[in-house]
Amino acid sequence: MFEASFSLMFAKNNVDKDDISYVTGHCYRTISCLNQVLFALNEEYCINEKKAVRIIDGFDTKPQGYKKRIDKIITLLSSNIDSTRRGLEILQELISETEVLLNK
């Protein structure tokens, strides 16, 4: 979870620096970290990132609408700063919801 929050911090800090590839990379890293946590919470192995979000969608323990929200985040990342900020907000919400799941 630390790595997820840490990477999101870098994405947020660079959203207005005209470097969308850097921001996108940190978003991907954040999502990958969340995926690992959710696999662990569901006592499953995450072999690699291929189809991980889709697999998580079938888990019992996950944030509501996980795949749909991840897909939305990816579509929002662009050179439009407001759109990218909205994607980062959704990603922050997923981090917070995953933290709640960890503390149950």
C-alpha positions in Angstrom: 0.0 0.0 0.0 2.9 2.3 0.7 4.1 2.0 -2.9 0.7 2.7 -4.3 0.3 5.9 -2.3 3.9 6.9 -3.0 3.5 6.5 -6.8 0.2 8.4 -6.7 1.9 11.2 -4.9 4.4 11.6 -7.8 1.6 11.5 -10.4 -0.3 14.2 -8.5 2.8 16.3 -8.1 3.5 16.2 -11.9 0.0 16.5 -13.4 0.7 20.0 -14.5 4.3 19.6 -15.7 3.5 18.6 -19.3 4.8 15.1 -18.9 1.8 12.8 -19.3 3.9 9.7 -19.9 5.5 10.2 -16.5 2.1 10.7 -14.8 0.7 7.7 -16.6 3.7 5.5 -15.6 3.0 6.3 -11.9 -0.7 5.6 -12.3 0.2 2.2 -13.8 2.5 1.5 -11.0 -0.2 2.5 -8.5 -2.7 0.2 -10.1 -0.2 -2.6 -10.2 0.4 -2.2 -6.5 -3.3 -2.2 -5.7 -3.7 -5.3 -7.8 -1.0 -7.1 -5.8 -2.7 -6.1 -2.5 -6.1 -7.3 -3.7 -4.7 -10.6 -4.9 -3.2 -11.1 -1.5 -6.4 -10.1 0.3 -8.2 -12.8 -1.7 -5.4 -15.3 -1.1 -4.6 -15.7 -4.7 -1.3 -15.4 -6.6 -0.8 -12.6 -9.1 1.4 -14.2 -11.8 1.7 -11.0 -13.8 -0.3 -7.9 -14.7 -1.9 -9.5 -17.8 -5.7 -9.7 -17.1 -5.1 -8.9 -13.4 -7.8 -6.2 -13.2 -10.3 -8.4 -15.0 -9.5 -11.3 -12.6 -9.9 -9.0 -9.5 -13.3 -8.1 -10.8 -14.4 -11.6 -9.9 -13.0 -11.5 -6.3 -15.2 -11.2 -3.3 -12.9 -8.7 -1.6 -12.3 -5.6 -3.7 -13.5 -2.0 -4.0 -16.9 -1.7 -5.6 -16.7 -1.5 -9.4 -12.9 -2.0 -9.4 -12.5 -2.8 -13.1 -14.9 -0.2 -14.3 -13.2 2.5 -12.3 -9.7 1.4 -13.4 -10.8 1.5 -17.0 -12.2 5.0 -16.4 -8.9 6.2 -14.9 -7.0 5.0 -17.9 -9.4 6.8 -20.3 -9.1 10.1 -18.3 -5.3 10.2 -18.4 -4.5 12.8 -21.2 -2.9 16.1 -21.9 -6.1 17.6 -20.4 -5.0 18.5 -16.9 -8.6 18.5 -15.5 -9.3 15.1 -16.9 -6.1 13.7 -15.6 -6.8 15.2 -12.2 -10.2 13.5 -12.1 -8.5 10.2 -12.9 -6.1 10.7 -10.1 -9.0 11.4 -7.7 -10.6 8.1 -8.6 -7.3 6.4 -8.1 -7.0 8.0 -4.7 -10.5 6.7 -3.8 -9.5 3.2 -4.8 -6.4 3.4 -2.5 -8.6 4.6 0.4 -11.2 1.9 -0.1 -8.5 -0.8 -0.4 -6.9 0.5 2.9 -10.4 0.0 4.5 -10.5 -3.6 3.2 -7.0 -4.2 4.7 -8.2 -3.1 8.2 -11.3 -5.3 8.3 
